[in-house]
Amino acid sequence: MPTTPRQGPESLSKEDVDAWLDGYMRYALGKNDIAGAVVTVVKDGQLLTKRGYGYADVASRKPVNPDLTLFRPGSVSKLITWTAVMQQVEQGKINLDADINQYLDFKIKPYRGQPVTMRQLMQHTAGFEEQIKDLIGSDRKGIPEYDELLKRWVPNRIFAPGTTPAYSNYGTSLAGYIVQRTSGENFYDYTDRHIFTPLKMNHSTMRQPLPAAFQPLMATGYKTASGDPLKFEIVGPSPAGSLSSTGTDMARFMIAHLNNGELDGQRILKPETARYMHTAVKLYVPPLDGMALGFFQTNVNGRRVIAHLGDTEGFHTSLHLFLDGNTGLYASFNSGGEEGGVNGVRVALFEQFADRYFPGKPDMNRVPKEQAKKHAEMMAGNWVASRRADSSFLNLTALIGQTKVSVDKDGNLVASGLSLSAAKPKWVETEPFVWHDLNSNQRLAAVVKDGKVQRFSGSIMSAFTVFERPAWYKNSALVMPLLQIAIGILLITAILWPVRHAVRRYHKAEFALTGRELLGYRLSRSAAVAILLVLVGWAALITVMFGELENTGGNLDTLVIIVQLLTFVAFLGGLAIFCWYAWQVWTGKRRWTAKVWSLALVFAGIVVVWVGFAFHMLSIGTNY
């Protein structure tokens, strides 16, 4: 018999959640080559369910135990640090809006006279550029303690404070150090005594390496379940990502925050402090989600949700608190999955959970077609993320990884890399400069000023990253074609040099050039080869660094310096040689083809020097 579809949400009960989770998770893990996962759900101050899936260790077939298996929540650890900060705030030891230098034994330089405040650290608007050196490693001896990292190099501030979100591990680590100094307690002791112990999070620690009692409980991390296991990861800026915890312990942490700081009669925050932490939201791209104090919004279906995501090389985690539903959802995975599939899995888990238990109505509004096309065209072009390295050679990633937005033949916005959903996005404009993905709950929105799009962002990321137009001389739409032409010229030059030599030898022909002209010819060809080799060196260096984040440590410092020195010699020396060679050719009696090619070499030299200066390849330093 036909049945009437169920109206409204499903029952948020253990039986329904377990059945739904079991179906979703087992399929998602197998399809995406993920070893294991833990999921906990809390509701109205109680643990609703705790589920372990797959393997904590593939080789031994050890199952995931929600009560005992430790996962690494990555940047979800920041919520521990931010909670510690708010404890110090309510004790009057930290002022959210004061210059943080008063709490430090070293100085953070002002940005055009403006200091950094704790509020800006918590909302990722201090303006710091990205810093990744010694972010993650596997050797405790090779990764300095976080307070040493803080003082070794303060990353540049590239935005005016309070204006632009730029997610910062350095900023969170700095906040942890301030807690250590204002409390008079070691940071690890502090989190043990004032957060983990009162909440009875008995299998949680920020310490690295793990205490001996915890080591047998640690899940193994993998890039893919079918790949090799990863070693226990040491997070350099530990207050930003060093937590090890079980699913059940993280459920207790969620309950405490949903209860405004209290669990089982133990209070870690005053109610007014917790509420302020959850609701003091700053918006950067309205109407998209903003940043509270440490939590970022992931509002869905008209419900208020605060959250945090976290990633290490081997673990990937999400935590969402449905403030209106007094419900928390925590999920952690010990594999990145095939082609990074875990990201789509955890986002879909959150969205499908929300749609099932906190459903909303789809936005059926549509901007008129011609207006939508015009707005999409205003968005078209290349964009660069606010979270980026700006003063070191890692700024090269801002050339290689620029986000491209375009318009299809029907006038629709195309921005495939900006939806965190696993499905391919299909963007529709529901109100001026606000787009919804028809295949998920993801949204995009833009800030328009004086008839131009100034910045934009997307769901989840809008709280801590925005996209802005790159400077014209850094725009990959201009730079990449010119660089490709330059490389082509250099490559042809390098290849034809031995080919022409071989042809002359075969025909026993004398080379027409002698003396200084011969020297200029040989030097110009040698310079072309040298530039190409240096470019290959940079490509290899960046690939090695981002292939394994462990390679961003000091073990590569010597190689970095060597590549930088060779860049100065090859790029600047090469351009000088090309100019001298062109002068020889044009003042001598050479054929027109030689004259044209000499100018092509000068053009190639100018382009590589341009790229070298613009993206800090022509610099010396090992801070990045």
N, C-alpha and C positions, 0 to 999 in steps of 0.2 A: 504494500500500500504506500502511496506517496506520503511523505511527511513534510510538515511545515518547517522551514529552516529556523534554527534557534535565533531568537532576537536578543541582542545585547551581549554582554560579556559571558564567557564561560565561568564556572565556579572556580574561584581561586582556592582550591583545596589540595591537600597533599595527593589525593588519588588522581585528580585531573592533571596536576603539574607533573607528577611522576610519569604518567602515561605519555603525556606530550613530550617531555624531555627525553624519555627513553627512545621514542621514535625519531626525534630530531637529531639527538646527539650521536647515536650509533651510526646513523646514515652519514652525518656530516663528517665524523672522524674517519670513517672508511673511505669515503669519496675523496677526501682531501689529504690523505696520507698523514694523519695526525695520530700520535701515539696514545695520548690519554688526556683526560680533562676532569675537573671537579666543578660542580655547580651547587650552589646553595641558594635557597630562597627563604627570606624571613617575612613575617607578616604580623602586625599588631604586637610587636615585642616578643614574638616566639619564632623559633626555628621551624619553618614550615616543612622543608625537606632538604636533604643533603644527598648528593648523588655522585658516585665516582664512575668514570667510564674509561675503558681501555686500560693501558698499562702505564704504571709509574716507571717501569724499566722493561724495555722490549726484550732484551736478551734473556732475562730471568722470568719473563712473563708475570712480573709482579703487578697485581692489580692496584688501582688507585683507591685509597681509603680516605674518605672525606675527613675523618677524625685525626688521622695520623700522617698522611702523605703530605710532605712540604712541597709547595710550589713557590716560584719566584714571581711575585706580582709586578715586578718592574716599577714603573712610575706610579702605580697605585700606592707605593710606599710613601709618596709625597703626602698623602692624606694623614699618615702618622706624624710626619714632621709638621704639617700645618695645624694639626690638633695640638701638638706640643707648643707651637707658637701661640695659639689662642689661650692656652693655659697660662702662659706668661703674660699675655695681654690682660687677662682678667685679674691677675695678681698685681697689675700696675708696673711690671718690670719691663714691658715693651709697649711703646706707643706706636700704633699703626701708621701714624702720619708724621713721625719724626725722622730726621736724618739718621740712617742706620749707622753712620760712622761713630756715633756716640756709644755704640755697643761693641765696636770692633777694636782690635789692636793693630790694624792696618787700614789704609784709606781706599775708599772707592771714589774716584775722581768725579766731580760734578759734570753734568752735561749742560754746557752753556749756563753755568751757574746754578743748575738745579740738581739737588741731591737725590738719592734713592731712598724710598720709604719702604717699610715692611708691607704696607698695603700693595704697593707696586710689585714687590717680590711675589706676593700671594696671587696677584692677578696677571703676572707675567708681562708687566708693562714697565719694567725698569729700563728697558731699551738695550739689554745686552745682546751682542751677536752670539751666534752658536759657537760652542766650544766642545770638541770631541776627543781631544788628546787624553789618553788614559781613562776613557769613558768606561770601558769594560776590558777585563783581562782574565786570565786563569791562574796567574801567579801572584800571590799576595805580596811577595817581595818585590815584584816588578811594578806594582801599582801603589803609588804613595797614598798615605791616609788623606782623607778628604780635606782636612784643615791645611795640610801642606799644599795640596792642589789649589786651594783657594788663593793662597798667597803667592804661588809661583807665577801666576799670570792672571791678571784681571782682564777679561775680554772687553773689547771696546763697546761703548754704548753708542748705538747707531740710530736710535730714535729718541725723541724728546720724551721724558718720563711721563707716564700716564696716558700716552696718546695711541700707542700701537702695540698690540699683543705680539710677543715674540717668545715662544715657549723656551724656558731656560732651566736646564739642570743646574747650571752654576748658581742661579738665583736661589733655587730651593736649598742647595747645599749651603749657601751663605746663611739662609734662615736657620738651618740646623746648627750652624756654628754660633749664631747669635743666641739660640736657646741654651747652648752649652755655656756660654759666657754669662748670660743673665741669671741662669739657675745655679751656676757654680758646680754643676754635675757634668761628668762625661756624657756625651750625647747618647751613647748606647745604654749606659746605666739609667739615664733619664727616661728613655722610652720604656725600658724594662719596668722601672718603678712606678711611673705615673700613667702608663697606658696599658701595657700588656698585663701586669700583675693585677691591677684593680678590675680589669675586664675578664680576668681568668683566661687570657689568650696564652695558654700554657705551652703551646707549640709555635711560638712566634718570636722572631729576633731580627734585629737590624745588623747583627754582628757578622763579620766576614773574616776568615772562614767560619763555618758553623761550629757552635759548641759541640763537643764530642757526643753528647747524648742525642743530638739532633741529626747527626750525620747519617745513621742508618735509615732515617725516615725521608731523606731527600729524594724527590723524583729526579729522574735523568732528563735533561733537556736534549732536544733534537732539532735540526732544521726540518727534516722530514722523518717520519717513523721508520721508513725504509733505509735511512741514511745512518751515518756513524753517530754515536753519542757524543755530546759535548761535555766538557769539563765544567765543574762548578764555577760560576762566573763571579768575579770580583768586580763590583761596581765602584768606580773611582769616586764620584760624588755621592757617597753612600746615603746621605739624608734624602737624596732624590730617587733612590731606586734599589736599596740593598735588602729590603724585607724578604724574609722567608716565612711562610705561614701556611696553615692548613685551611681548607674550605670552611670548616666549622669555626675556627678562630675568626676568620673574616666575617662570618655570619654574626658573631658576637660584636664585632666592631660596627657592623651595619646597624644592628639593633640599638647600640648605644647612641649612634648619631640620630637615628629615627626617633629615639626617646629623648632627644635634646640633651644628650650628655650623660644619661644614666642607664645602668644595667644591674639588675639584682641588688639594688640598694647602694651600689657604688657609683659615684658621680665623678666623671672626668672633666666635665665642663658644666658651668651654670646654664640653666635653660636659655636665658637671654643671650649668652655668649654663643651657644650652639645655633640658635635661631638667626642671629646676626651673621654668623659664619656661612650659613646656608642661603641667606637671602640678600646679602649686600652685593648685588650684581651690577657689573659694569658691562654695557653693550658697546660693541665696536661696529657691527654691521646690522643695525635693526632691519627687520624684525627677527633676525636669527638669534640663536642662543648666545648668552654672554658668560662672563666669568664671575663666580662668587669668590669667597675668600678661600682659595685652594681647590674647591670643587668647581667643575665647569658644568653648565647646564646642558642637558640633552632632552629638553622638553619634547613630548610626543603626544599626539592626539589630544591636545589641549590640556595635558597634565603637566604639572611641575615635576621635573626630574633633575637631580644633580648627580654627577658621576665623575669617574676618572678611568682612564685606560692606561695600560702599561705594557712595555715590551722589553725583553732582553733578547739575546740571540736565540735562546732556546725556549723562552716562556712568553706567553701572550695572554693578557688578562683584561677584564672589564668589570666595573662595579657601578651599579646604577641604583639610586635611591628615589623611589616614587613618593615624594613628600605628601601628595594628596591622598595616596592610597596606603600610606604607612607600610610600604613594601620595599624590600631590597632584593636585588638580583646580582649574584657574583658568579663569575665563570673564569676559570684559568686553564690554559692549555699548555702542554709541554712540548709542542712542536709548532713550527711556522707553517708546515704543510706545503703541498705542491704549489709552486708559484705564489707563495705567500697566502694561500687560501684561507688560513685561520682568521685573517682580518674580516673577510666577508662572512665567515661563520659566526664570529662573535657579534658583529653588527646585526646580522639577520636574527640571531638568538634574541637580542634585545628588542628588535622591532616586532618580531613575531610574538614574543611574550607580551609586549605592550598591546598589540592588536588583539590578542586573545583575551587578555584580562582587563585591559583598560582601553577599549576600542574608541575610535573617534570617527567622525564623518569625513570623507574625502572632500578636499576643496575643489568645488566644481566651477569656481570663477575662472574666467579666461580673459586675458587682455586681447583686444581686437587684433586680428592677424597682421595687418599692416604695421600697427604700432609695435607688436611683438617682434616683427622682423627688424624694425628700426632699432629697437633696444638690443636685440641680439648682435646687430652689426656694430653697435657702440661697444659691446663687450669683446668683439673679435680682436685677436692679437696675442702677443706674448706677455706673460705675467711672471713675477718672481715672488716667492714666499717671504714673509717677514722673518720667519725663522731661518736664518742662514749665516754662514761664515762670511764676513764682509771685508776683513783686513788681512787675511792670510791666503795662501795658495788654494785653500779649500773653497774659495770663492769661485773656482772653476766649476763647481757643482751648480752654481747659479747660472752658468752658461749652458751646461749640458742638460740641466733638469728644469728649464723654464716650462711653465704650464702654458699650453696653447689652447685658446678658445676660438672657435670658428662658427660659421653659419652654414647649414646644409642647403640644398637646392630649394627646399620648401620654406626657407627662412627661419628654421628652428635652431636654437642654440645647441652647439655641440661642445661638450666639455666632459669627455669620458673619464678622465683621470680624477675627477673631483667628487664623485659619489663613492662613499665607503661601502656601499652595498655590493653584494656579489654579482647582482644582475647588471646588465648593460643599461645605463641610465637613458631615459627619454624625458627631456626637460620640457615643461610647459609653463608659460608665464601666467601666474594666477593673479598677480597685481603688479603694477609698474616696478620692474627691476627685482622681482621675486619669482623664482622658478621652483617648481616641484618636480621631482622625479616620479613618473607614473609607476615605476617598478619598485618603489621603496618609499620610506618616509623621509628621504633626504631632500634638502632644499639648498638653493643658492640664492644669494642676494647681493646687491651692489649698492655702494654709496655714490651718489651722483652730485657733482658740484659744478656750477657754471656750465651745465650742458655736457659735462664729460664724466665718465666713470673714473672715480678716484681709486677705489679699492673694492674688492669683493671677497666673499668667503663662502663656505658650505657648512652644512650641518655637522655638529660635533666639533669640527676644527675651528669654527668661528670664534670660540672662546679664547683661543690661544695662537691663532695664525690667520693672517689676512694676506691677500695677494695684491701687489701694486705694480704699476708699470715700471719696467727697468729703465735706467738712463739710456739714451739713444745709443751711446757708444758701448753699452753692454747688452743690447737687445739681440738675442740670438737670431731673430729674423733677418737682421743685417749682418751680424758678425759671422754666423756659421757659413753662409754662402761665400763670403769673402775669404774666410779661413780655408774652406774646401778648395776654392780656386787657387789660393796660395800654395796649399799642400800639393795640388795637382801640378803646378808649375815646378815646384821643388822636386817632386817625384820624377817628372819627365826629365828634368835636368840631370838628376842623379842616375837615372837608367840609361840615358843616351850617352853619358860620358864614357863608360866602358864599352858600350856597343859601337860607338864611333871609333874608339881606339882599336877594337877588334877588327872592324871593317878596314881600317887603314893598314893594319898589319897583314890582313889577308891579301890586300891588293898591293902591298909593299909600297904604300904611298907615304910621302913625307908630310908631316904636319906643317901647315903654312905659317903658324905663329912661332915666334922666337922671342927671346929676351923678356922684357917686362910684359909684353902682350901675352906671352905664354904663361908667365907667372900669374897675371890677372885671371886668365882663363881657368887655370888649375885651382887657384884660390876660390874663385866663385863656385866651382863645382864642389870643392871640398866643403865650402860653407853650406851649400844646399844639403849635402849629406849630413853634416853636423846638426843642422836645424831639425832635420827629419828624425835623427836619432834622439835628440833631446825631447821632441814631441812624443816619440814612442816611450821614452823614459817616464815622462809625466803621466801618460796613459796607464803604463804599468804600475806606477806608484799609487795613483788614485784607485785603480782596480784592486790592488793588494789591500789597501786600507779599508775599502768598503766591502771587499769580499769577506774579510774577517775583521770585526771591530777591534779584536785584540791587537791587530797590527797598527793601531793608532797610538801605541805607546812609544816610549823613548827608544825602543830598540831600532826604530827606523830613523832616528835623528841624523845619524851620519849620512845615510843615503839621501835624506832630504837636503842636507847642506850641499852634498856633491851635485845633485841635480840642479839646485839653485845656482851654484857657481857656474856649472856648464851652461845654464840658460843665459846668464850674462854674456859669457864668451860667445856662444853660438848665435844668439839673437842680435846683440848689439854689434859684435864683431862681424857677423854675417851681413847685416845691413850696410855697415861701413864698406865691406869688400864689394858688395853689389853696386854701391854708388861709385866706387873707384873704378870698377870694371866697366860700368856704363859710360863713365867719362872717357875711359880708354877707347871703347868701341866707337863712340860718337865723334871723337876727335881724330880717330884713325881712319884708315881706308878699308872698312869692313863692309860686308854685304848688309842689305836692308834687313834680312832675317836675323842677323846677329844683333843689329841695333834694336829691333823690336823685342827680341828675347832678353836683352840686357835690361830693358825697361820693365819687362815682366818680372825679372828677378828683383828689381828694386821694389816693385809693387808687393811681391811676396814678402820681402824683408820688412816693409812698413807694416803689413798686416800682422805678422807674427810679433813684432815689437809692440804694436797696438794691443794685441791680445795679452802679451806678457805683462804690460803695465796695468791694463784695465782689470785683470783678474789676478794680480799679485804673484805671477810666476817670476817676475823680475823683482824679487825681494829676498832678503836673507833672514831666516828665523825659523825656529822649531816650535813656536807656540801657535796652536791652531785648534 
